[in-house]
């Protein structure tokens, strides 16, 4: 995992790499909240899943849990910081991100959470906190996106082994489009099913 990180970040990564699943949780939590470790959690998940394929679901779950909790922490930090804080952090992206979050709600956060680097996802998280996207809706979107992402990466690691890293790096866009399409179709179908179930109840 030779990434261009500062010395103290490299020490955190080295420490986390030796912990297995808890280390994956730690890196994912920090990356989604107060620090940035670009794709380190993805690479660590691939390495661990290749070493112990039977534990892949556990590794993927821990990565997703760490990421979701990190995003929730950043959401509350943004709520405290206010709109000026968001504009200072997001800069030229602020208006477009605010519009996206306010107009698209749950689906908007879901899509943003699934987009690959270098998408500035933390700006969407800050916007969700500042402009008060409902916490349940926000957390649900992040959870679904992260579970799809990390279980998908774990599957690729087991399926393609050492080739999973270059495969992900060279096919980020088609993989992302496929996953987003799958998630949105699932979401739409679930909404249709729920509406159909409510109608007979309301008819009584």
C-alpha positions in Angstrom: 0.0 0.0 0.0 2.6 2.5 -1.1 0.6 5.7 -1.0 2.0 9.3 -0.7 1.0 9.9 3.0 2.8 12.0 5.6 5.0 10.1 8.1 2.5 10.1 11.0 -0.3 8.9 8.7 2.0 6.0 7.5 2.5 5.0 11.1 -1.3 4.9 11.6 -1.7 2.8 8.5 1.1 0.4 9.6 -0.5 0.1 13.0 -4.0 -0.5 11.6 -2.7 -3.1 9.0 -1.5 -5.3 11.8 -4.8 -5.3 13.7 -6.9 -7.0 11.0 -10.6 -6.2 11.2 -10.3 -3.6 14.0 -7.6 -1.8 12.0 -9.9 -1.7 9.0 -12.6 -0.2 11.2 -10.1 2.4 12.5 -8.9 3.5 9.1 -12.4 3.7 7.6 -13.6 5.7 10.6 -10.8 8.2 10.4 -11.0 8.5 6.6 -14.7 9.2 6.8 -14.4 11.8 9.6 -11.5 13.9 10.6 -8.6 12.6 8.4 -8.0 11.5 4.8 -6.5 8.1 3.8 -7.2 7.9 0.0 -8.3 4.4 -0.9 -6.2 2.9 1.9 -9.2 1.2 3.4 -10.1 -0.4 0.0 -6.5 -1.7 -0.4 -6.4 -3.0 3.2 -9.8 -4.8 2.7 -8.4 -6.4 -0.5 -5.3 -7.6 1.2 -7.1 -9.0 4.2 -9.8 -10.7 2.1 -7.1 -12.3 -0.1 -5.3 -13.6 3.0 -8.4 -15.0 4.7 -11.3 -15.3 2.2 -13.7 -16.9 4.7 -13.5 -13.7 6.8 -14.3 -11.3 4.0 -17.8 -10.6 5.1 -16.5 -9.6 8.6 -13.8 -7.4 7.1 -16.4 -5.7 4.7 -18.8 -5.2 7.6 -16.2 -3.6 9.8 -15.0 -1.3 7.0 -18.7 -0.3 6.4 -19.4 0.3 10.1 -16.3 2.4 10.6 -17.1 4.5 7.5 -20.8 5.0 8.6 -19.8 6.1 12.1 -17.1 8.4 10.8 -19.7 10.0 8.5 -22.1 10.4 11.4 -19.5 12.1 13.5 -18.7 14.5 10.6 -22.4 15.2 10.1 -22.7 16.4 13.8 -19.4 18.4 13.5 -21.0 20.1 10.4 -24.2 20.8 12.3 -22.2 22.6 15.0 -20.1 24.4 12.5 -22.9 26.0 10.5 -23.2 27.3 6.9 -20.2 29.5 7.0 -18.1 26.5 8.0 -19.5 24.5 5.1 -18.8 27.3 2.5 -15.3 27.7 3.8 -14.5 24.0 3.4 -16.4 23.3 0.2 -15.2 26.5 -1.6 -16.3 26.7 -5.3 -18.2 23.4 -4.9 -20.5 24.7 -2.2 -23.5 25.9 -4.2 -23.7 22.8 -6.4 -23.3 20.4 -3.5 -25.9 22.2 -1.4 -28.4 22.2 -4.4 -27.7 18.4 -4.9 -28.3 17.5 -1.3 -31.4 19.6 -0.8 -33.0 18.6 -4.1 -32.3 14.8 -4.0 -32.3 13.9 -0.3 -31.9 10.2 0.3 -31.1 9.2 -3.3 -28.7 12.1 -3.6 -26.7 11.0 -0.6 -26.8 7.4 -1.8 -25.3 8.3 -5.2 -22.7 10.6 -3.7 -21.6 7.9 -1.3 -21.2 5.4 -4.1 -19.1 7.7 -6.4 -15.4 6.7 -6.5 -12.4 9.0 -5.6 -11.6 11.8 -6.3 -15.3 12.7 -5.7 -15.2 15.2 -2.7 -17.7 13.1 -0.7 -16.9 14.8 2.6 -18.4 18.0 1.2 -21.7 16.2 0.7 -21.5 14.9 4.3 -20.9 18.5 5.6 -23.8 19.8 3.5 -26.1 17.1 4.9 -25.2 18.2 8.5 -25.4 21.9 7.8 -28.7 21.8 5.8 -30.2 19.3 8.2 -30.9 16.3 6.0 -32.8 13.9 8.4 -30.3 11.8 10.3 -32.2 8.5 9.7 -32.4 9.1 5.9 -28.7 10.2 5.8 -27.5 7.2 7.8 -29.6 4.8 5.8 -28.2 6.1 2.5 -24.6 5.9 3.8 -25.0 2.4 5.2 -26.5 1.0 2.0 -23.8 2.6 -0.1 -20.9 1.5 2.1 -22.2 -2.1 2.4 -22.5 -2.4 -1.4 -19.1 -0.8 -1.9 -17.1 -2.9 0.6 -18.8 -6.2 0.0 -18.3 -5.6 -3.7 -14.6 -4.9 -3.2 -14.3 -8.0 -0.9 -15.9 -10.1 -3.6 -13.5 -8.8 -6.3 -10.6 -9.5 -4.0 -11.6 -13.2 -3.6 -12.6 -13.6 -7.2 -9.6 -11.9 -8.8 -6.9 -12.1 -6.1 -3.9 -9.8 -6.8 -5.6 -8.6 -10.0 -8.4 -7.0 -7.9 -6.4 -3.8 -7.3 -5.5 -3.0 -10.9 -9.0 -4.1 -12.0 -10.6 -1.6 -9.6 -8.2 1.2 -10.5 -8.8 0.8 -14.3 -12.6 0.1 -14.1 -13.7 2.6 -11.5 -16.3 4.3 -13.7 -18.1 1.2 -15.1 -18.1 -0.6 -11.7 -19.5 2.6 -10.1 -22.2 3.0 -12.7 -23.2 -0.6 -12.4 -23.4 -0.4 -8.6 -25.4 2.9 -8.6 -27.8 1.4 -11.1 -28.3 -1.7 -9.0 -28.9 0.3 -5.8 -31.3 2.7 -7.4 -33.3 -0.1 -9.0 -33.5 -1.9 -5.7 -34.6 1.3 -4.0 -37.3 2.0 -6.5 -38.6 -1.6 -6.3 -38.7 -1.4 -2.5 -40.7 1.8 -2.7 -43.2 0.2 -5.1 -43.6 -2.8 -2.9 -44.1 -0.7 0.3 -46.7 1.5 -1.5 -48.6 -1.6 -2.6 -48.6 -2.9 1.0 -49.9 0.3 2.4 -52.9 0.6 0.1 -54.8 -2.5 1.4 -54.1 -1.3 5.0 -55.5 2.2 4.2 -58.5 0.7 2.4 -59.8 -1.0 5.7 
